[in-house]
C-alpha cells in the first residue's frame, strides 16, 4: 500500500499546528521542558502526579490507571503533561491518518482525551468516528473539545474495564497503547540464551494474554469488526518477547498483516524512542496472506556501528589493519594538517574505517559486515572531500569525544543490540576463558562469557529475553573486562551467582 509523499507531509504539517492548538509545545531538551513544567505546575501538583505514577506502576491495575488518566485529563495539565508525547503524536498520528481511507465507520479504542481521534475526524469529515475510553474525565474533555472545534462526525463513550460487549460494527478499529497494558512484562522468553526462537507453549501464551490484558481487550473488540474490516494497532512491543506474544495473539484470532509492519522512531523530549511496530491487520477469508508474521529481532541500519578515539582506536586499528585493507585515502588540510583514511573488513565480520591525523588524532568507526555499505559510502565521501567538509566529517564522527578526557577503560568495540550475537558467533579463533549460566531473579536465563579472539579479549552477555552485549578490548587492557566479568556474576548481596 503506497502513499504520496506530499500527503504525508500535509498531514504532518496539519498535525503540528493542531497539537499547538491544544497548548502542546515541542521540546528538544529535557532542561527546557522541566523548566516549563515547573512554571505551569505547583510543587503539590507535581508530587500528586508522581504519586499517581507510582500507584499505577505499582500494581498496573485498572483503578490506578483510571485515576491516573482522570488526573491527566485536567484541562490545565493536558498541555504540560502531553507535551512529552508531542513527537509521538506527530509520528503515529501521521502514519495512522493516511491509512484511514477507505473506512466509513471507525472505532478508536483507548482514545484518551481525544487528541488524535479529533484530528482524524477533522481530516476525514466524511467518516464517522467513535472514541471509547475507561477514563470518565478524559471522555468529558473529548466531548468539550469536539464541541469547541465544531467537529460533528465524532462521538465518545465511556467503556468499562475490562471492556464488556461493545456495540456497533466498524470497518476500521484503531488502538494505540491500549491493548497491551502490562508495561513491565517482557513477554515470551526464548528457548535458551543462544537463540531468539520461541517454542509453541499454548498454555503459556494464554496465561500471558490474560496477564497483559490482551485477551480481554481483543476478545471484546473483534465482534465489532466488520467482515471486511481492518485494525490498525500500535503497542509497546519493541521488545521481541512482547512482540511475539502480541503477534501470536492476533494470529490465533484469525488476523493477518495486510501491510508491512512499521517500526517507529520518534523523540520524547530529548530522548530517541524506538517502538511499535505499527500493524495493519485483517481477517483473510481466503488466499495467502500478503505478509507474514516476523519473529526475528528488528535490526536498524547502522545499529552495529561504534566510534572511538585515542587508545581504543589506536589499538583496535593495529588489529584490523593486519587483515584486509580495501582502500587508503590521504589528504592535507590547511588548518588541520595531513590525514589518512583506511577502510577494510576484519575476518569477514567487522567493517571498519580508521582516520589518522598529523595532529595526533586517531579515530575509528567499526561495525558488522552487514553495515559495511554505510562505511563504503564513507569511502566515496572521503575520496571527493573538500577541506571544510573534512573538518565537518571529523566533527560529526568524533567531535564529542575529541575534547573529552581520555578514558583508559573505553572498549575497542561495544554492541548492546541483538546483532551482537551475529558478531559474537563469527569471532575467529574464539577461546573461552570463563563462563557461567544462571537464572536471575526476573526469571531470565543469563549467560556471561569471557574469552579471547585474534589479538583481542571479549565479553559476551546474553539472556532469554533477547538482551545481548558484546565488548571487545585489546589484550593490554584485558583486566578491564576480567573485572567486569566478576562483577557481573555476583548477586546484589555480594555472593557468587
Legacy VTK file of the C-alpha trace (Angstrom):
# vtk DataFile Version 3.0
C-alpha trace
ASCII
DATASET POLYDATA
POINTS 497 float
0.000 0.000 0.000
1.668 3.223 -1.124
1.180 6.812 -0.025
2.188 10.010 -1.733
4.980 11.908 -0.006
3.049 15.189 -0.292
0.085 13.555 1.503
2.336 12.509 4.389
3.909 15.980 4.597
0.480 17.631 4.547
-0.823 15.549 7.434
2.391 16.175 9.355
2.147 19.961 8.937
-1.567 19.991 9.793
-0.999 17.833 12.869
1.843 20.032 14.090
-0.399 23.110 14.113
-3.277 21.117 15.571
-1.157 19.946 18.546
-0.160 23.540 19.183
-3.887 24.428 19.319
-4.157 22.098 22.339
-1.400 24.104 24.021
1.230 21.379 23.498
4.766 22.619 22.949
7.659 20.959 21.143
10.855 20.476 23.158
14.280 19.247 22.131
15.999 19.208 25.520
14.985 17.959 28.929
16.030 21.062 30.875
13.735 23.383 28.893
10.801 21.032 29.266
11.136 20.657 33.041
11.641 24.409 33.472
8.329 24.921 31.667
6.672 22.172 33.719
7.745 23.873 36.958
6.354 27.176 35.682
2.969 25.651 34.965
2.546 23.242 37.896
2.879 23.750 41.620
5.094 21.527 43.753
1.973 19.941 45.228
0.611 19.128 41.759
3.931 17.579 40.756
4.050 15.483 43.947
0.492 14.286 43.403
1.250 13.389 39.804
4.306 11.393 40.907
2.142 9.576 43.471
-0.305 8.579 40.748
2.530 7.291 38.570
3.888 5.161 41.423
0.423 3.822 42.250
-0.245 2.969 38.630
3.033 1.145 38.084
2.961 -0.489 41.486
0.137 -2.823 40.538
-0.823 -1.927 36.992
-4.488 -2.276 37.998
-7.497 -0.745 36.271
-8.377 1.533 39.199
-4.892 3.033 39.278
-4.942 3.565 35.517
-8.339 5.284 35.569
-7.294 7.559 38.426
-4.060 8.342 36.573
-5.742 9.269 33.283
-8.565 11.156 35.026
-5.883 13.371 36.560
-4.121 13.776 33.202
-7.410 14.990 31.731
-7.422 18.169 33.797
-7.506 20.900 31.168
-4.679 22.858 32.788
-2.473 19.750 32.931
-3.005 18.480 29.371
-0.538 20.843 27.612
2.254 20.258 30.131
1.978 16.508 30.509
1.104 15.580 26.925
3.871 17.803 25.532
6.220 14.937 26.400
4.433 12.965 23.670
4.496 15.722 21.050
6.673 13.786 18.595
4.828 10.550 19.359
1.570 12.216 18.303
3.242 13.585 15.178
4.730 10.252 14.130
1.844 7.922 14.962
-0.891 10.385 14.057
0.548 10.986 10.592
1.067 7.288 9.950
-2.444 6.314 11.074
-4.225 9.225 9.394
-3.047 8.273 5.921
-4.299 4.708 6.433
-7.881 5.543 7.449
-9.373 5.638 3.937
-11.465 3.894 2.631
-13.104 3.303 6.033
-16.548 4.784 6.663
-17.004 3.937 10.338
-14.040 3.965 12.742
-13.705 2.953 16.393
-10.802 4.463 18.342
-10.245 2.198 21.361
-8.458 3.936 24.247
-8.942 7.418 22.785
-7.977 9.301 25.952
-8.885 12.991 25.775
-9.366 12.591 22.034
-6.258 14.394 20.781
-5.698 12.074 17.808
-9.340 10.985 17.438
-10.457 14.555 16.826
-7.608 15.160 14.391
-8.583 12.071 12.383
-12.232 13.192 12.351
-11.184 16.675 11.278
-9.079 15.338 8.412
-11.753 12.813 7.296
-15.075 14.700 7.588
-16.962 12.033 5.644
-16.050 9.287 8.125
-17.939 8.530 11.348
-15.671 8.168 14.394
-16.446 6.715 17.814
-13.894 7.091 20.599
-14.074 4.995 23.757
-12.013 5.163 26.941
-12.287 3.984 30.537
-11.445 7.423 31.992
-14.686 9.424 32.539
-12.865 12.736 32.771
-10.986 12.044 29.524
-14.272 11.412 27.706
-15.718 14.615 29.178
-12.756 16.613 27.846
-13.016 14.915 24.434
-16.704 15.901 24.153
-15.970 19.507 25.109
-13.121 19.727 22.582
-15.280 18.292 19.784
-17.961 20.862 20.536
-15.475 23.719 20.757
-13.894 22.774 17.431
-17.208 22.156 15.697
-16.367 18.551 14.805
-19.674 16.742 14.226
-18.576 13.380 12.828
-17.366 12.015 16.171
-18.884 10.842 19.454
-17.324 9.481 22.627
-18.302 6.763 25.100
-17.006 5.538 28.461
-16.003 1.874 28.345
-15.812 -0.474 31.319
-12.578 -2.160 32.363
-12.197 -4.894 31.451
-14.280 -3.999 28.388
-17.607 -5.793 28.150
-19.553 -6.434 24.955
-19.172 -3.356 22.772
-21.947 -2.170 20.490
-21.846 -1.368 16.786
-19.909 -2.634 13.792
-16.862 -0.882 12.353
-14.812 -1.276 9.207
-11.726 0.115 10.979
-10.630 -0.221 14.605
-7.748 1.907 15.881
-5.829 1.186 19.060
-2.596 2.841 20.147
-1.041 1.995 23.520
-4.334 0.493 24.743
-4.319 -3.307 24.265
-1.043 -4.326 25.932
-1.310 -2.876 29.437
1.455 -4.563 31.467
4.299 -2.220 30.533
6.959 -4.033 32.557
6.076 -7.520 31.321
8.873 -8.758 28.991
6.620 -11.234 27.168
7.549 -14.710 25.996
11.127 -15.849 26.727
13.275 -17.538 24.106
14.069 -21.241 24.417
17.672 -20.580 25.541
20.100 -17.681 25.720
21.665 -18.888 22.456
18.618 -18.202 20.288
15.806 -15.744 19.656
13.401 -18.570 18.803
10.308 -19.228 20.934
8.627 -22.559 21.469
4.912 -23.225 20.948
3.668 -23.378 24.546
-0.046 -22.591 24.070
-0.769 -22.665 27.793
1.958 -20.093 28.485
0.642 -17.955 25.614
-2.901 -17.957 27.020
-1.694 -17.174 30.537
0.348 -14.243 29.259
-2.576 -12.910 27.218
-4.671 -12.791 30.399
-1.836 -11.284 32.478
-1.178 -8.483 29.982
-4.848 -7.732 29.304
-4.569 -8.587 25.606
-7.180 -11.362 25.770
-9.973 -9.337 27.343
-9.493 -6.347 25.069
-9.065 -8.226 21.791
-11.979 -10.545 22.534
-14.200 -7.530 23.251
-13.165 -5.678 20.093
-13.273 -8.448 17.496
-17.077 -8.918 17.460
-17.390 -5.254 16.408
-15.070 -5.678 13.424
-16.978 -5.938 10.162
-16.335 -8.906 7.832
-14.112 -6.780 5.577
-12.789 -4.652 8.418
-9.245 -3.719 9.355
-7.427 -2.973 12.595
-4.537 -0.503 12.960
-2.607 -1.253 16.136
0.406 0.308 17.814
1.653 -1.051 21.134
4.771 -1.030 23.296
6.048 -4.183 21.646
9.570 -3.177 20.696
10.978 -5.995 22.857
10.888 -9.194 20.835
9.240 -11.229 23.625
6.346 -8.763 23.784
6.105 -8.522 20.001
5.894 -12.291 19.519
3.304 -12.608 22.299
1.165 -9.909 20.658
1.543 -11.274 17.127
0.608 -14.784 18.207
-2.468 -13.419 19.981
-3.542 -11.694 16.753
-2.777 -14.758 14.644
-4.756 -17.054 16.959
-7.809 -14.866 16.314
-7.522 -15.125 12.548
-5.874 -11.747 11.989
-3.066 -11.371 9.445
-0.879 -8.401 8.463
-2.072 -6.758 5.223
0.815 -4.294 5.027
4.380 -4.442 6.205
4.596 -3.648 9.959
6.396 -0.343 10.521
8.789 0.215 13.415
8.547 3.834 14.502
11.242 6.194 15.701
10.376 9.450 17.457
11.647 11.742 20.196
10.417 12.002 23.768
11.696 15.459 24.766
15.463 14.811 24.351
15.455 11.012 24.069
15.038 8.980 20.906
12.450 6.212 21.225
12.040 3.138 19.019
8.666 1.491 19.407
5.919 -0.479 17.736
5.653 -1.768 15.151
2.502 -0.242 13.687
0.327 -3.100 12.441
-2.434 -3.086 9.864
-4.302 -6.394 10.135
-7.499 -8.016 8.868
-9.275 -11.346 8.668
-8.499 -13.055 5.368
-11.330 -15.319 4.270
-9.347 -16.983 1.505
-5.961 -16.968 -0.163
-2.495 -16.500 1.252
-1.674 -13.517 3.476
0.437 -10.978 1.539
2.698 -10.503 4.571
3.944 -12.967 7.178
4.449 -12.525 10.889
8.110 -11.843 11.572
9.571 -13.290 14.792
13.145 -12.133 14.153
14.757 -9.243 16.060
14.496 -5.854 14.385
17.848 -4.523 13.234
18.094 -0.837 12.406
20.558 0.216 9.701
23.791 1.317 11.350
22.951 -0.075 14.795
26.203 -2.059 14.899
28.409 0.979 14.232
30.687 2.068 17.068
33.078 5.021 17.277
36.112 5.571 19.450
39.301 7.655 19.604
42.573 7.561 21.488
43.944 4.305 22.925
40.882 2.263 21.916
41.050 3.429 18.288
44.831 3.074 18.058
44.966 -0.464 19.424
41.922 -1.723 17.576
43.358 -0.084 14.455
46.559 -2.077 14.868
44.498 -5.284 14.947
42.193 -4.655 11.984
44.801 -3.326 9.536
46.688 -6.645 9.760
43.883 -8.419 7.932
42.442 -6.708 4.875
42.747 -3.040 3.869
40.458 -2.327 0.916
41.096 1.412 0.462
43.588 4.067 1.610
42.880 7.762 1.037
45.199 10.593 2.056
44.971 14.365 2.063
46.161 17.602 3.595
44.006 20.135 5.416
45.334 23.696 5.606
44.479 24.115 9.264
44.364 20.534 10.459
47.411 19.099 8.693
47.818 15.797 6.840
45.431 12.884 7.294
44.954 9.296 6.184
41.781 7.232 5.993
41.944 3.459 5.679
38.990 1.115 5.202
38.682 -2.647 5.343
36.986 -5.810 6.523
38.337 -7.733 9.524
37.906 -11.525 9.451
34.800 -11.134 7.270
32.736 -9.958 10.246
33.713 -6.333 11.048
33.878 -3.465 8.565
35.960 -0.512 9.679
37.228 2.960 8.833
40.363 4.330 10.517
41.302 8.025 10.451
44.851 9.049 11.453
45.770 12.694 11.617
49.078 14.505 11.958
47.660 16.370 14.973
47.697 13.043 16.832
44.013 12.263 16.456
43.173 8.631 15.742
39.504 7.883 15.179
37.865 4.554 14.411
34.365 3.706 13.228
33.639 -0.007 13.145
30.592 -2.230 12.715
29.262 -5.541 11.497
29.780 -6.630 7.913
26.027 -6.046 7.424
26.613 -2.313 7.910
29.621 -2.344 5.605
27.702 -0.486 2.888
27.380 2.525 5.181
31.140 2.595 5.650
31.801 2.109 1.958
29.612 5.162 1.304
32.083 6.977 3.537
34.880 5.898 1.183
33.136 7.731 -1.660
32.630 10.788 0.535
36.279 10.950 1.638
37.502 10.456 -1.935
35.813 13.698 -3.045
36.029 15.606 0.224
36.899 19.310 0.482
38.862 20.833 3.354
35.790 22.301 5.048
33.836 19.075 4.584
36.687 17.061 6.087
36.633 19.161 9.235
32.870 18.664 9.478
33.202 14.908 8.910
35.698 14.568 11.769
33.383 16.573 13.991
30.320 14.504 13.018
32.049 11.214 13.795
34.223 12.006 16.803
33.547 15.633 17.774
32.033 14.977 21.206
34.945 12.692 22.116
37.879 14.778 20.911
37.993 17.168 23.856
36.814 14.692 26.491
39.362 13.269 28.974
40.950 10.007 27.813
39.090 7.035 29.281
41.507 4.090 29.703
38.586 1.663 30.054
36.936 2.666 26.766
36.254 -0.505 24.728
37.588 -1.024 21.231
34.098 -2.127 20.241
30.740 -2.411 22.013
27.303 -3.535 20.850
24.142 -3.750 23.001
21.763 -4.863 20.260
20.574 -8.285 19.126
23.080 -8.006 16.253
25.845 -8.559 18.834
25.038 -12.270 18.639
25.975 -12.489 14.951
29.331 -10.832 15.588
29.954 -12.994 18.661
29.233 -16.178 16.698
31.657 -15.113 13.960
34.612 -14.195 16.182
37.706 -16.011 14.865
39.855 -18.344 16.973
37.474 -17.921 19.884
38.783 -19.331 23.155
36.520 -19.273 26.230
38.390 -18.479 29.446
35.473 -18.299 31.889
31.724 -18.622 31.533
28.630 -19.064 33.655
24.923 -19.573 33.014
22.361 -18.931 35.750
18.806 -17.748 36.393
18.401 -14.234 37.751
15.590 -13.011 39.965
13.468 -11.955 36.998
13.148 -15.470 35.581
15.789 -14.940 32.912
18.364 -17.498 31.948
21.552 -15.430 31.844
24.862 -16.308 30.216
28.096 -14.377 30.714
31.275 -15.366 28.917
34.849 -14.083 28.914
37.308 -15.181 26.259
39.863 -14.265 23.629
39.732 -13.875 19.886
42.502 -12.842 17.496
44.602 -10.253 19.430
41.518 -9.200 21.427
39.640 -10.096 24.615
35.858 -10.251 24.526
32.982 -10.253 26.993
29.615 -11.571 25.858
26.323 -11.433 27.783
23.018 -12.927 26.628
19.696 -13.878 28.192
16.352 -15.416 27.274
14.671 -12.012 26.971
16.777 -11.069 23.950
19.308 -8.805 25.623
22.745 -9.089 24.073
26.033 -7.332 24.813
29.410 -7.798 23.160
32.519 -5.890 24.245
35.952 -6.158 22.592
39.135 -4.726 24.055
42.834 -5.023 23.290
44.940 -7.598 25.132
46.906 -4.946 27.057
43.731 -3.726 28.805
42.018 -7.098 29.209
41.902 -6.646 33.001
39.034 -4.188 32.493
36.816 -6.969 31.127
38.048 -9.533 33.652
36.915 -7.266 36.488
33.614 -6.554 34.736
33.022 -10.282 34.319
33.455 -10.980 38.025
31.237 -8.047 38.974
28.504 -9.279 36.612
28.304 -12.777 38.027
27.767 -11.682 41.628
24.345 -11.250 43.216
23.410 -7.863 44.728
24.271 -9.228 48.199
27.830 -9.914 47.045
27.516 -13.679 46.843
28.561 -15.533 43.672
25.825 -16.250 41.124
LINES 1 498
497 0 1 2 3 4 5 6 7 8 9 10 11 12 13 14 15 16 17 18 19 20 21 22 23 24 25 26 27 28 29 30 31 32 33 34 35 36 37 38 39 40 41 42 43 44 45 46 47 48 49 50 51 52 53 54 55 56 57 58 59 60 61 62 63 64 65 66 67 68 69 70 71 72 73 74 75 76 77 78 79 80 81 82 83 84 85 86 87 88 89 90 91 92 93 94 95 96 97 98 99 100 101 102 103 104 105 106 107 108 109 110 111 112 113 114 115 116 117 118 119 120 121 122 123 124 125 126 127 128 129 130 131 132 133 134 135 136 137 138 139 140 141 142 143 144 145 146 147 148 149 150 151 152 153 154 155 156 157 158 159 160 161 162 163 164 165 166 167 168 169 170 171 172 173 174 175 176 177 178 179 180 181 182 183 184 185 186 187 188 189 190 191 192 193 194 195 196 197 198 199 200 201 202 203 204 205 206 207 208 209 210 211 212 213 214 215 216 217 218 219 220 221 222 223 224 225 226 227 228 229 230 231 232 233 234 235 236 237 238 239 240 241 242 243 244 245 246 247 248 249 250 251 252 253 254 255 256 257 258 259 260 261 262 263 264 265 266 267 268 269 270 271 272 273 274 275 276 277 278 279 280 281 282 283 284 285 286 287 288 289 290 291 292 293 294 295 296 297 298 299 300 301 302 303 304 305 306 307 308 309 310 311 312 313 314 315 316 317 318 319 320 321 322 323 324 325 326 327 328 329 330 331 332 333 334 335 336 337 338 339 340 341 342 343 344 345 346 347 348 349 350 351 352 353 354 355 356 357 358 359 360 361 362 363 364 365 366 367 368 369 370 371 372 373 374 375 376 377 378 379 380 381 382 383 384 385 386 387 388 389 390 391 392 393 394 395 396 397 398 399 400 401 402 403 404 405 406 407 408 409 410 411 412 413 414 415 416 417 418 419 420 421 422 423 424 425 426 427 428 429 430 431 432 433 434 435 436 437 438 439 440 441 442 443 444 445 446 447 448 449 450 451 452 453 454 455 456 457 458 459 460 461 462 463 464 465 466 467 468 469 470 471 472 473 474 475 476 477 478 479 480 481 482 483 484 485 486 487 488 489 490 491 492 493 494 495 496
